[in-house]
Amino acid sequence: MSNINRVIQSGYFNDTLRQWQCQNTHITSLNLIDEPDVKEEITSMPGVYRQGLNHVKSMLDPVVESGLKSLLIFGVINKLPKDQYGTHADSLENPVIQALPLLKNWYPELTIACDVCLCPYTSDGHCGIIENQLIDNGKSINRLGEIALSYALAGADIVAPSCMMDGHVTAIKQSLMKGNLLSRVSVLSYSAKFCSVFYGPFRDAANCAPSFSNRSSYQIPVGSSSIAERVVDRDVSESCDMTMVKPGIMYLDIVRKIKDKHPNIPLFIYQVSGEYAMLYHAVQAGVVTLKEGLLEILRSMRRAGGDVIITYYTPEILKWLKEVSPL
Ligand code: PBG
């Protein structure tokens, strides 16, 4: 591992990646990329769409215009077949592989992160490879390494494993090293990912709910702070470039602990689909206004120690950032 314990060259020639290392606040947008002609509003997340390549540009143009610096993309497939190994996670027909060169061409300044996971592509909907009803950790991380390398080769600036498999950072870094991509591509690990019910709307949208059991054998039990600390320690020791706590609002105690323990690793907070939906419905019911409610949440995330916030509300936030004091 020592040969990939590199700090300065892990993709930091990209301006946005360098700024994150300086601990500036950034807001990152999320996009679900579907097969080319699809444009479908997600029922449980009004205002958020799954869309294919034929629609992405018209949606992103105004957001980039209003200052978007980075984007996290997820692939969704409907017609392509799913199997045990998630073959279409990195096939030439995969929507992320197809979108990356176009996005890079349309928006050369945009930093693009790709979610790396198997669940949208496996027939059982699990995040790793299942053998005899159990996750096979070794096979899973090898496969995730291959997928990350394919996204990196297609143009991703960041690969972001969200699978919660042990050793995923090492497997991905080694794979990037083989492709000679370590100096261009950073690894953002979804290190502290809790086994949350607030992922429900996303699972509907990405059509990736597990077909049996749940994800509790690899995601963190809601009440555990010690596992969250240990998985972040593990990922930091494996040289991840950035780490994450997910979901956001219910786990700000974990954010503070991780920030205190690893002040030098940029810490991301992922405001998940259920958090989006909760706030959306609170606004509909007249409980708070979107702007006031969301700014309070974002400021609380900053106070807790989050450096970068990933949220489906980015297009709205970018409009306000011009008028409100910095987060
Ligand atoms: C799984 C993955 C999930 C999300 C992103 N990647 C959910 C899960 O574990 O089922 C959730 C995102 C959200 O709720 O916004 N690889």
Boltz pocket constraint, residues with backbone or C-beta under 6 A from the ligand:
constraints:
  - pocket:
      binder: B
      contacts: [[A, 115], [A, 116], [A, 117], [A, 118], [A, 119], [A, 127], [A, 162], [A, 163], [A, 198], [A, 199], [A, 200], [A, 201], [A, 202], [A, 203], [A, 208], [A, 215], [A, 271], [A, 272], [A, 273], [A, 274]]
      max_distance: 6.0
